[in-house]
Amino acid sequence: MEKRFQFLSHIEQLELPEEVNDWLHSERKKKGVHEFQHQDQNYLLISLGMRPNPGFQAEVVEVIENQEEIQIKVEEKKPDPNRIYPQMVVYPYVLGASSGKVQIKVKD
């Protein structure tokens, strides 16, 4: 089966069109699931909202893709209690894109 959806690395995100980049930097601050369409691409952003240090991360733990939908399970990775992190505001998220319209179901 052809993959209809892929997650974008931070390096791939550097190549995003300006309109998508503007949307990403605005919406990543809001906790939740956000969608945006630009030309022939559909973007999905899953954001955890504001966190107090870079030890917090959004991690994709499961992706199930079939003909009708794509199910994505994202978990919040907590900071390692044995490490010291700089106190700085971060907005953990994952970003994906699809060339066709797909129904996406995000699982808790």
Buried (B, 14 or more C-beta within 10 A) or exposed (E): EEEBBEBBEEEEEEEBEEEBEEBBEEBBEBBEBBEBEBEEBBBBBBBBBBBEBBBBBBEEEEBEBEEEEBBBBBEEBEBEEEEEEEEEEBBBBBBBBBEEEBEBEEEE
